[in-house]
Amino acid sequence: MNANTAALKSNLQKLIVETDDEAILSKVQAYFDTQKYSQNDWWEALSDAELELINKGIGQLDNGERIPHDKVRAKAELLIGRK
């Protein structure tokens, strides 16, 4: 670790220790969680239920069970009351 990295860590630690603002602390935590997650393959973070649903969808596509985008969009527009 170089001197600049050590200084940054020290400054961040001081800022974190000195604040009682939960919103700031939550954002810092979320940022670090996001960075940790982004270094991992997102596929590995999916639950068994999520993987099952994805594989089911892929199977449906492979079997020709598709709904054209324009039909899905039209249905969504109706559901949200735009048409």
Residue pairs with C-beta under 8 A, 6 or more apart in sequence:
1 9
16 25
16 28
19 25
37 45
46 54
60 66
74 83
77 83
